[in-house]
Amino acid sequence: DVRHLEQRLELTDELRTLAGGHHELAAELHHWRFFDLLGVGAIDDARAEMAALEELAARLGQPLFRALAEGAREGGLTF
């Protein structure tokens, strides 16, 4: 639902500060922020979030984060 998109973007900004060195939380943040940025048409920013998610997923080696990154790519969200 796009009604609360701006609020979600503000929350992810705050969460970015709180995540600190917690890489798993940062990966989830990139995932959710990617979709929120797409919702407001901020394509370049969404690309940056996807790149950050892919980099963290590769570094962490956790199947969940690899699946999140791949799912967006395979779902036609390459741009």
Stockholm file with secondary structure:
# STOCKHOLM 1.0

chainA/1-79         DVRHLEQRLELTDELRTLAGGHHELAAELHHWRFFDLLGVGAIDDARAEMAALEELAARLGQPLFRALAEGAREGGLTF
#=GR chainA/1-79 SS CGGGHHHHHHHHHHHHHHHTTCHHHHHHHHHHHHHHHHHTTCHHHHHHHHHHHHHHHHHHCCHHHHHHHHHHHHTTCCC
#=GC SS_cons        CGGGHHHHHHHHHHHHHHHTTCHHHHHHHHHHHHHHHHHTTCHHHHHHHHHHHHHHHHHHCCHHHHHHHHHHHHTTCCC
//
